[in-house]
Amino acid sequence: MTLFNTLKSAFVGATLLSAFAAPALATSSLECSGVGADAGATVLFGAGPMLNAIDADVYLDDRFIATRPFDKAERAYILQFKGDDKSIYVELMDDQADKHLATLRVLRHMNEDGEPLQVGILHIKGKPPVSVTCEGP
């Protein structure tokens, strides 16, 4: 095999390997805390061209609901998610898909200084709605 063919084979192999290499994925999250109550929520967003929720957990007083398994958490799934630069909406349902468990609605606004203001309502079934302030993307 000539030097040219060896270099050509190495170049083609490297090109093929780079085509199959997965890109690095980054995530971001929205963190909310209750106003005057022991409440909060976290929504984990995946990387990609569109905002998509891949994980969420909410709590109010002694009730904790999560899409990931935790010791004392009720297991939930994301029933519905909508998000853009003006609002975020997440609905959680139980693992049997027959009970609505929680809703998080967040309104997003940029003030004159370019800083985001994010406020919303967290409602967990069986509890009164709670105001939340949020930080995140």
C-alpha positions as CSV (number, residue, x, y, z in Angstrom):
1,M,0.0,0.0,0.0
2,T,1.4,3.4,-0.9
3,L,1.7,6.3,1.4
4,F,-1.1,8.1,-0.5
5,N,-3.5,5.2,-0.1
6,T,-2.6,4.9,3.6
7,L,-3.3,8.6,4.2
8,K,-6.5,8.4,2.2
9,S,-7.7,5.4,4.2
10,A,-6.9,7.2,7.5
11,F,-8.7,10.3,6.3
12,V,-11.8,8.3,5.2
13,G,-11.8,6.4,8.5
14,A,-11.6,9.6,10.6
15,T,-14.3,11.2,8.5
16,L,-16.6,8.2,9.1
17,L,-15.9,8.1,12.8
18,S,-16.6,11.8,13.2
19,A,-19.9,11.4,11.4
20,F,-21.0,8.9,14.0
21,A,-19.7,10.7,17.0
22,A,-22.5,12.1,19.2
23,P,-22.5,15.8,19.8
24,A,-22.1,17.1,23.4
25,L,-25.4,17.7,25.0
26,A,-26.1,20.5,27.5
27,T,-29.1,20.9,29.7
28,S,-30.5,23.9,31.6
29,S,-33.1,24.2,34.3
30,L,-35.8,26.4,35.7
31,E,-35.7,26.6,39.5
32,C,-38.8,28.0,41.3
33,S,-39.4,28.7,45.0
34,G,-42.6,29.5,46.8
35,V,-43.5,33.0,47.9
36,G,-44.4,32.8,51.6
37,A,-44.8,29.0,51.5
38,D,-42.7,25.9,51.6
39,A,-43.0,25.2,47.9
40,G,-40.9,24.8,44.8
41,A,-40.4,23.3,41.4
42,T,-37.5,22.3,39.1
43,V,-37.8,21.7,35.4
44,L,-34.9,20.2,33.5
45,F,-34.7,21.2,29.8
46,G,-32.8,19.1,27.2
47,A,-30.5,20.5,24.6
48,G,-31.8,21.1,21.1
49,P,-33.3,23.6,18.8
50,M,-36.6,23.6,20.7
51,L,-37.3,24.0,24.5
52,N,-38.3,20.6,25.8
53,A,-38.8,19.4,29.4
54,I,-37.2,16.1,30.1
55,D,-37.6,16.1,33.9
56,A,-39.6,17.9,36.5
57,D,-40.3,17.8,40.3
58,V,-42.6,19.9,42.5
59,Y,-43.2,20.1,46.2
60,L,-45.6,21.8,48.5
61,D,-45.4,21.4,52.3
62,D,-45.0,17.6,52.8
63,R,-46.0,16.5,49.3
64,F,-43.2,15.8,46.8
65,I,-43.9,14.8,43.2
66,A,-41.1,13.8,40.7
67,T,-40.6,12.3,37.3
68,R,-37.4,10.6,38.6
69,P,-37.5,8.0,41.3
70,F,-36.8,9.5,44.7
71,D,-37.4,7.8,48.1
72,K,-40.3,9.8,49.3
73,A,-41.7,11.2,46.0
74,E,-44.8,10.3,44.2
75,R,-43.9,9.1,40.8
76,A,-45.2,11.3,37.9
77,Y,-44.9,11.8,34.2
78,I,-45.0,14.9,32.1
79,L,-48.5,15.0,30.6
80,Q,-48.0,18.3,28.8
81,F,-45.3,20.9,28.2
82,K,-45.4,24.2,26.4
83,G,-42.6,26.7,26.5
84,D,-41.4,29.8,24.7
85,D,-39.8,33.2,25.6
86,K,-43.0,34.4,27.2
87,S,-44.2,31.4,29.3
88,I,-43.7,27.9,30.5
89,Y,-46.4,25.4,31.3
90,V,-45.9,21.9,32.7
91,E,-48.6,19.4,33.7
92,L,-47.8,16.3,35.7
93,M,-49.9,13.1,35.9
94,D,-49.5,9.9,37.9
95,D,-47.8,6.8,36.6
96,Q,-51.1,5.1,35.8
97,A,-52.2,8.1,33.6
98,D,-55.5,8.5,35.4
99,K,-54.9,11.4,37.8
100,H,-53.8,14.9,37.3
101,L,-51.2,15.7,40.0
102,A,-49.7,19.2,39.5
103,T,-49.5,22.2,37.2
104,L,-46.8,24.8,37.0
105,R,-47.4,28.0,35.0
106,V,-44.7,30.6,34.7
107,L,-44.8,34.0,32.9
108,R,-41.5,35.4,31.7
109,H,-40.7,39.1,31.1
110,M,-37.5,41.0,30.5
111,N,-37.3,44.3,32.4
112,E,-35.7,47.5,31.0
113,D,-32.2,46.3,32.2
114,G,-32.5,43.1,30.2
115,E,-32.9,41.0,33.4
116,P,-35.6,38.3,33.3
117,L,-38.6,38.4,35.7
118,Q,-40.3,35.0,36.0
119,V,-43.3,34.6,38.2
120,G,-45.9,31.9,38.3
121,I,-48.4,29.6,40.0
122,L,-47.8,26.1,41.3
123,H,-50.9,24.0,41.9
124,I,-50.7,20.6,43.4
125,K,-54.0,18.7,43.5
126,G,-55.5,18.8,47.0
127,K,-53.6,21.9,48.0
128,P,-54.3,25.6,47.4
129,P,-52.3,27.3,44.5
130,V,-49.0,29.0,45.5
131,S,-47.2,31.9,43.9
132,V,-43.6,31.1,42.8
133,T,-40.7,33.1,41.6
134,C,-38.3,31.4,39.2
135,E,-34.7,31.6,37.8
136,G,-33.5,29.9,34.8
137,P,-33.1,30.0,31.0
